Amino acid sequence: MEYLRLQAPEASQFFIRREDLGELRGALKTDLSLSESGAELTELAWSTWIWTHLFDSLMADNGASPQLDPETVSLHAELRMAGVATGDFRTVLREIRRKQHKFAVPRIYEFTSASGHETRVNIGQLRDLLADIVCKARTSSTHVLALDGLDSAEIGTDSYWKQLAALLRASTRAHQQLRSAESRVRICLLCRSDVFLKIPIPDSNKIRHAWGVELKWDYGLETPKDSILWEMLEKKVAARGASTGDLLETYFPSYMEVGKRTRPRRIPMPRYLLELTRSTPRDMVMLMRYIQDELNPQQGLDIDRIRAGANSYCKYYFTGEVINELIGMVDASIAQGVISAMTRLPARRFSREDFLDLFSNQDGPSALEADTILRQLYLVGAIANYKPSGGGRSMSSSITDVLMPSSTSEGHSCFTMP
């Protein structure tokens, strides 16, 4: 979203609004009635919330056609004054429970009650009115409403999954209406893949493949020197006013030496570094920072300094990231102990049986729970499926490989850690 905003030739050509739905965390904690709300009610709340924010974005665009209608401008002013156009989800939900608003709605949707001679509009009617205004609006600018922070709410609770299901249905319906109207208004729902897979609606997989885009950084995984992550790092350095040329060749030794006391090996440096990460920009940047922290200004970057930085990265950053991404996705009482238990694995490469043995002397997960944990560890990038091949080794990138693990020559399901 920030890239779109910065790439726009003129600020007026792109209206990018990013809403952090982490506020849902507070809503779920303080408003217990959210968990008791029916699916229709919460979907109406999300739908109304989406259309009011899209309407508000259009009304900030001086070139948008709704700006030419005085009554629409008046409606927008009253929605903002009521806190609905810019309010959080709880504000809209509260208004929905009241059922009606006392807005002076434009004559395109006006009626008067028999008793009080007062213009009133039901919140569902208001939503439909705003959807009609937004879909019919014409502008030369592009408007994007980006919904982020879905995994920072009370992830894993029943209320959380119910809210996400309602949000996905509301977003999908709004997206379909906008596409049918050939509108320049867009909705972008930013969501972790593993979270999206667990949203409990029948069409989630269809929605993912019909309108979803998966951001992947694993190009070059089989030939690590070709990974686009190196280009990303070089551009970050260049943005600070320095020029490195080829980052790897300029600063890093060609090989990392491991296993000196047992089985000495030389691993090409690009592969060694990349396999310490989940092939994401944040992991790679954090790895570089931890290596950098091991250097004094006068020191060269040798394999001992690189290894020390890699160890610190694994200890202080990577394990914490994995633990955070397990929260709410597997049983809380088990998730806390999984990572510490994995430090007792005999090697980086391990079988399903090795994993189950970690919990043999305690109340650990059942075999079914263990498979769920392994699958989630795979989805967050903590492990990969290991499949030996004739030319050496390979790492799988298919979720189905973890659902139905491949076999090694010894006949065991086998995984590997970064």
C-alpha positions as CSV (number, residue, x, y, z in Angstrom):
1,M,0.0,0.0,0.0
2,E,2.8,2.4,0.8
3,Y,4.5,1.4,-2.5
4,L,1.3,2.4,-4.4
5,R,1.1,5.7,-2.6
6,L,4.8,6.6,-3.3
7,Q,4.6,5.4,-6.9
8,A,1.6,7.6,-7.8
9,P,2.9,10.4,-10.1
10,E,0.6,12.8,-8.3
11,A,-0.8,12.4,-4.8
12,S,-4.3,13.2,-6.2
13,Q,-4.2,10.1,-8.4
14,F,-4.2,7.6,-5.6
15,F,-6.2,7.7,-2.4
16,I,-4.7,5.0,-0.2
17,R,-6.4,4.4,3.2
18,R,-4.9,1.7,5.5
19,E,-7.1,0.7,8.4
20,D,-5.5,-1.4,11.2
21,L,-8.1,-3.9,12.4
22,G,-6.1,-4.6,15.4
23,E,-8.7,-2.4,17.1
24,L,-10.8,-5.6,17.0
25,R,-8.7,-6.9,19.9
26,G,-10.1,-4.2,22.2
27,A,-13.6,-4.7,20.9
28,L,-13.5,-8.4,21.7
29,K,-12.1,-7.8,25.1
30,T,-14.5,-5.0,26.2
31,D,-17.7,-5.9,24.4
32,L,-18.8,-9.4,25.2
33,S,-21.9,-9.0,23.1
34,L,-19.8,-9.2,20.0
35,S,-19.3,-12.9,20.6
36,E,-23.1,-13.2,21.0
37,S,-23.9,-11.3,17.8
38,G,-25.5,-13.3,15.0
39,A,-23.6,-13.7,11.7
40,E,-26.1,-11.5,9.9
41,L,-25.6,-8.7,12.4
42,T,-21.9,-8.7,12.3
43,E,-21.8,-9.0,8.5
44,L,-24.1,-6.0,8.3
45,A,-21.8,-4.1,10.7
46,W,-18.7,-4.9,8.6
47,S,-20.5,-4.1,5.3
48,T,-21.7,-0.7,6.6
49,W,-18.3,0.0,8.0
50,I,-16.6,-0.7,4.7
51,W,-19.0,1.4,2.6
52,T,-18.9,4.3,4.9
53,H,-15.1,4.3,4.7
54,L,-15.1,4.0,0.9
55,F,-17.7,6.9,0.8
56,D,-15.4,9.0,3.1
57,S,-12.5,8.3,0.8
58,L,-14.4,9.5,-2.3
59,M,-15.5,12.6,-0.5
60,A,-11.9,13.6,-0.1
61,D,-11.5,13.5,-3.8
62,N,-12.3,16.8,-5.4
63,G,-12.5,15.1,-8.8
64,A,-15.1,12.6,-7.7
65,S,-18.7,13.0,-9.0
66,P,-20.4,12.8,-5.6
67,Q,-18.7,16.1,-4.7
68,L,-21.0,17.8,-7.2
69,D,-24.2,16.8,-5.3
70,P,-24.9,19.2,-2.4
71,E,-27.2,16.7,-0.7
72,T,-24.5,14.0,-0.8
73,V,-22.0,16.4,0.6
74,S,-24.5,17.2,3.4
75,L,-25.0,13.5,4.1
76,H,-21.2,13.0,4.4
77,A,-20.9,15.9,6.8
78,E,-23.7,14.4,9.0
79,L,-22.1,10.9,8.9
80,R,-18.7,12.4,10.0
81,M,-20.4,14.4,12.7
82,A,-22.1,11.2,14.0
83,G,-18.7,9.4,14.0
84,V,-20.0,6.7,11.6
85,A,-17.9,7.7,8.5
86,T,-14.6,7.7,10.4
87,G,-15.5,5.5,13.4
88,D,-14.2,2.2,14.4
89,F,-16.0,-1.1,14.0
90,R,-17.6,-0.9,17.5
91,T,-19.1,2.5,16.6
92,V,-20.9,1.1,13.6
93,L,-22.0,-2.0,15.5
94,R,-23.4,0.2,18.3
95,E,-25.4,2.2,15.7
96,I,-26.7,-1.0,14.1
97,R,-28.1,-2.1,17.4
98,R,-30.0,1.2,17.6
99,K,-31.5,0.2,14.2
100,Q,-32.1,3.8,13.0
101,H,-30.3,7.0,12.4
102,K,-31.7,10.6,12.4
103,F,-29.8,11.8,9.4
104,A,-31.2,14.3,6.9
105,V,-30.7,11.8,4.1
106,P,-30.8,13.2,0.5
107,R,-34.1,13.0,-1.2
108,I,-33.0,10.0,-3.2
109,Y,-33.8,8.0,-0.1
110,E,-36.1,10.1,2.0
111,F,-39.2,9.3,3.9
112,T,-41.0,10.7,6.9
113,S,-42.4,8.8,9.9
114,A,-46.1,9.2,10.6
115,S,-45.7,10.2,14.2
116,G,-42.7,12.6,14.5
117,H,-42.5,13.9,11.0
118,E,-38.8,13.0,11.3
119,T,-36.6,11.6,8.5
120,R,-35.2,8.3,9.7
121,V,-33.1,5.7,7.8
122,N,-32.5,2.1,8.9
123,I,-28.8,1.3,9.0
124,G,-29.2,-1.5,6.4
125,Q,-30.8,1.0,4.1
126,L,-28.0,3.5,4.8
127,R,-25.5,0.8,3.8
128,D,-27.3,0.2,0.5
129,L,-27.5,3.9,-0.2
130,L,-23.8,4.4,0.3
131,A,-23.0,1.3,-1.8
132,D,-25.1,2.8,-4.6
133,I,-23.4,6.2,-4.3
134,V,-19.9,4.7,-4.3
135,C,-20.5,2.2,-7.2
136,K,-22.0,5.0,-9.4
137,A,-19.3,7.5,-8.5
138,R,-17.0,8.5,-11.4
139,T,-13.4,9.7,-10.8
140,S,-10.1,9.6,-12.6
141,S,-8.4,8.7,-9.3
142,T,-7.9,5.2,-7.8
143,H,-9.2,4.6,-4.2
144,V,-7.9,1.7,-2.2
145,L,-9.2,0.7,1.3
146,A,-6.5,-1.6,2.8
147,L,-7.6,-3.7,5.8
148,D,-4.6,-4.8,7.8
149,G,-3.8,-6.1,11.3
150,L,-6.1,-9.1,11.2
151,D,-3.6,-11.3,13.0
152,S,-3.1,-8.8,15.8
153,A,-6.5,-9.2,17.3
154,E,-7.5,-11.9,19.8
155,I,-6.5,-14.6,17.3
156,G,-7.9,-18.1,17.8
157,T,-10.9,-17.2,19.9
158,D,-14.4,-18.2,18.7
159,S,-15.3,-14.5,18.4
160,Y,-12.2,-13.8,16.3
161,W,-13.0,-16.5,13.7
162,K,-16.7,-15.4,13.6
163,Q,-15.7,-11.8,13.0
164,L,-13.2,-12.7,10.3
165,A,-15.8,-14.8,8.5
166,A,-18.2,-11.9,8.6
167,L,-15.5,-9.5,7.4
168,L,-14.5,-11.8,4.5
169,R,-18.1,-12.2,3.4
170,A,-18.8,-8.5,3.6
171,S,-15.5,-7.6,1.8
172,T,-16.2,-10.2,-1.0
173,R,-19.7,-8.9,-1.6
174,A,-18.5,-5.3,-1.7
175,H,-15.6,-6.3,-4.1
176,Q,-18.1,-8.0,-6.4
177,Q,-20.4,-4.9,-6.5
178,L,-17.4,-2.6,-7.3
179,R,-16.1,-4.9,-10.1
180,S,-19.6,-5.1,-11.6
181,A,-19.8,-1.3,-11.6
182,E,-16.4,-1.0,-13.2
183,S,-15.4,1.3,-10.4
184,R,-12.0,2.6,-9.6
185,V,-12.5,1.9,-6.0
186,R,-10.8,-1.2,-4.5
187,I,-10.7,-3.2,-1.3
188,C,-7.6,-5.0,-0.3
189,L,-7.8,-7.4,2.7
190,L,-4.3,-8.2,3.9
191,C,-4.1,-11.5,5.7
192,R,-1.6,-14.2,6.6
193,S,-2.1,-17.3,4.5
194,D,-2.4,-19.6,7.5
195,V,-5.0,-17.4,9.1
196,F,-7.0,-17.1,5.8
197,L,-7.1,-20.9,5.5
198,K,-8.9,-21.2,8.8
199,I,-11.6,-18.7,8.2
200,P,-14.8,-20.7,8.6
201,I,-16.8,-20.0,5.5
202,P,-17.4,-22.5,2.6
203,D,-16.1,-20.2,-0.1
204,S,-12.8,-19.1,1.4
205,N,-10.7,-21.2,-0.9
206,K,-12.7,-20.0,-4.0
207,I,-12.2,-16.4,-2.9
208,R,-8.5,-17.0,-2.3
209,H,-8.0,-18.4,-5.8
210,A,-10.4,-16.1,-7.7
211,W,-9.4,-12.7,-6.2
212,G,-6.4,-13.4,-4.0
213,V,-2.7,-12.6,-4.6
214,E,-0.1,-14.4,-2.6
215,L,3.1,-12.5,-2.0
216,K,6.1,-14.8,-2.3
217,W,9.8,-14.1,-1.9
218,D,11.1,-17.7,-2.4
219,Y,12.2,-17.2,-6.1
220,G,15.7,-18.6,-6.3
221,L,15.4,-21.0,-3.4
222,E,17.0,-23.8,-5.4
223,T,19.7,-21.4,-6.5
224,P,20.0,-19.0,-3.5
225,K,22.4,-16.6,-5.2
226,D,19.5,-15.7,-7.5
227,S,17.1,-14.8,-4.7
228,I,15.5,-11.3,-5.2
229,L,16.1,-10.8,-1.5
230,W,19.7,-9.8,-2.2
231,E,18.5,-7.1,-4.6
232,M,16.1,-5.9,-1.9
233,L,19.1,-5.6,0.6
234,E,21.3,-3.8,-2.0
235,K,18.5,-1.3,-2.6
236,K,18.1,-0.7,1.1
237,V,21.8,0.0,1.4
238,A,21.7,2.3,-1.7
239,A,18.8,4.2,-0.1
240,R,21.1,5.1,2.8
241,G,23.5,6.7,0.4
242,A,26.0,3.8,0.0
243,S,26.7,1.7,-3.1
244,T,27.7,-2.0,-2.6
245,G,27.5,-3.5,-6.1
246,D,27.1,-7.1,-5.3
247,L,26.5,-7.3,-1.6
248,L,27.6,-11.0,-1.2
249,E,30.8,-10.7,-3.2
250,T,31.7,-7.3,-1.6
251,Y,31.4,-8.3,2.0
252,F,30.9,-12.0,2.6
253,P,33.2,-14.9,2.3
254,S,32.3,-17.3,-0.5
255,Y,31.6,-20.3,1.9
256,M,30.6,-21.0,5.4
257,E,32.5,-23.8,7.1
258,V,30.6,-26.1,9.4
259,G,31.1,-29.3,11.3
260,K,34.9,-28.9,11.8
261,R,35.1,-31.4,14.6
262,T,32.8,-34.1,13.1
263,R,32.1,-33.8,9.4
264,P,33.7,-30.7,7.9
265,R,31.6,-29.1,5.1
266,R,31.7,-25.9,3.1
267,I,28.3,-24.4,2.3
268,P,28.0,-21.7,-0.3
269,M,27.3,-18.5,1.7
270,P,24.1,-17.5,-0.2
271,R,22.5,-20.9,0.7
272,Y,23.7,-20.8,4.3
273,L,22.2,-17.3,4.9
274,L,19.0,-17.8,3.0
275,E,18.2,-21.1,4.7
276,L,18.4,-19.4,8.1
277,T,15.3,-17.4,7.0
278,R,11.8,-18.1,5.8
279,S,12.6,-16.2,2.6
280,T,10.9,-13.1,3.7
281,P,12.3,-9.5,3.7
282,R,11.9,-9.0,7.5
283,D,13.8,-12.2,8.3
284,M,16.6,-11.3,5.9
285,V,16.9,-7.8,7.3
286,M,16.9,-9.0,10.9
287,L,19.6,-11.6,10.1
288,M,21.8,-8.9,8.5
289,R,21.3,-6.7,11.6
290,Y,22.3,-9.4,14.0
291,I,25.4,-10.1,12.0
292,Q,26.2,-6.4,11.9
293,D,25.9,-6.2,15.7
294,E,28.8,-8.7,16.0
295,L,31.2,-6.4,14.2
296,N,33.4,-3.6,15.4
297,P,34.2,-0.8,12.9
298,Q,37.7,-2.2,12.3
299,Q,36.7,-5.8,12.0
300,G,36.3,-7.8,8.8
301,L,33.3,-10.0,8.1
302,D,34.7,-13.5,8.7
303,I,32.9,-16.8,9.2
304,D,33.1,-16.6,13.0
305,R,31.4,-13.2,13.1
306,I,28.7,-14.4,10.6
307,R,28.1,-17.6,12.7
308,A,27.9,-15.5,15.9
309,G,25.3,-13.2,14.3
310,A,23.3,-16.2,13.0
311,N,23.2,-17.7,16.4
312,S,21.9,-14.5,18.0
313,Y,19.3,-14.2,15.2
314,C,18.0,-17.7,15.9
315,K,18.0,-17.2,19.6
316,Y,16.6,-13.7,20.0
317,Y,14.5,-13.2,16.9
318,F,13.5,-16.3,14.9
319,T,12.2,-18.5,17.8
320,G,10.1,-15.5,19.1
321,E,8.6,-15.0,15.6
322,V,7.6,-18.6,15.4
323,I,6.1,-18.7,18.9
324,N,4.0,-15.6,18.1
325,E,2.6,-17.1,14.9
326,L,1.6,-20.3,16.8
327,I,-0.5,-18.3,19.2
328,G,-4.2,-18.9,18.5
329,M,-3.5,-21.4,15.8
330,V,-2.7,-24.4,18.0
331,D,-3.8,-25.3,21.5
332,A,-2.3,-22.6,23.8
333,S,-1.2,-25.0,26.5
334,I,0.9,-27.0,24.0
335,A,2.1,-24.1,21.8
336,Q,4.2,-22.5,24.5
337,G,6.3,-25.7,25.0
338,V,6.7,-26.8,21.4
339,I,9.7,-24.6,20.4
340,S,11.6,-25.3,23.6
341,A,11.0,-29.0,23.1
342,M,12.3,-28.8,19.6
343,T,15.7,-27.7,20.9
344,R,16.1,-31.4,22.0
345,L,15.8,-32.8,18.5
346,P,18.9,-34.8,17.6
347,A,19.5,-32.9,14.4
348,R,18.2,-30.3,12.1
349,R,16.6,-33.0,10.0
350,F,14.0,-35.0,11.9
351,S,11.1,-37.4,11.4
352,R,7.6,-37.3,12.7
353,E,8.5,-40.1,15.2
354,D,11.4,-37.9,16.5
355,F,9.0,-35.1,17.1
356,L,6.5,-37.4,19.0
357,D,9.3,-38.7,21.1
358,L,10.0,-35.2,22.5
359,F,6.7,-35.5,24.4
360,S,6.9,-39.2,25.4
361,N,7.6,-38.5,29.1
362,Q,5.0,-35.8,29.6
363,D,1.5,-34.8,28.7
364,G,2.2,-33.8,25.2
365,P,0.1,-33.6,22.1
366,S,-1.7,-36.7,20.7
367,A,-0.6,-38.0,17.3
368,L,-3.4,-36.0,15.7
369,E,-2.5,-32.8,17.5
370,A,1.2,-33.4,16.6
371,D,0.2,-33.5,12.9
372,T,-1.7,-30.2,13.4
373,I,1.3,-28.6,15.0
374,L,3.7,-29.8,12.3
375,R,1.4,-28.5,9.7
376,Q,1.2,-25.1,11.4
377,L,5.0,-25.0,11.9
378,Y,5.3,-25.6,8.1
379,L,2.8,-22.8,7.3
380,V,4.7,-20.3,9.4
381,G,8.0,-21.3,7.8
382,A,9.6,-23.0,10.9
383,I,10.1,-26.3,9.1
384,A,10.1,-27.6,5.5
385,N,9.3,-31.0,4.1
386,Y,12.5,-32.9,3.3
387,K,12.5,-35.0,0.2
388,P,15.8,-36.7,-0.9
389,S,16.5,-36.7,-4.6
390,G,19.1,-38.3,-6.8
391,G,21.0,-35.0,-7.2
392,G,21.1,-34.3,-3.4
393,R,18.3,-32.8,-1.4
394,S,15.2,-30.8,-2.0
395,M,12.8,-28.8,0.2
396,S,9.1,-29.0,-0.6
397,S,6.9,-26.0,-0.9
398,S,3.5,-27.7,-1.0
399,I,1.1,-27.7,2.0
400,T,-0.2,-31.1,0.9
401,D,3.3,-32.5,1.6
402,V,2.7,-31.8,5.3
403,L,-0.8,-33.1,5.2
404,M,0.5,-36.3,3.6
405,P,4.3,-36.2,4.3
406,S,6.7,-37.6,1.9
407,S,9.0,-40.5,2.8
408,T,12.7,-40.9,3.0
409,S,14.6,-44.0,2.0
410,E,14.1,-45.3,5.6
411,G,10.3,-44.9,5.2
412,H,9.8,-42.1,7.8
413,S,8.1,-38.8,7.3
414,C,11.0,-36.3,7.5
415,F,11.2,-32.6,8.0
416,T,14.0,-30.0,8.3
417,M,14.4,-26.7,10.2
418,P,15.9,-23.5,9.0
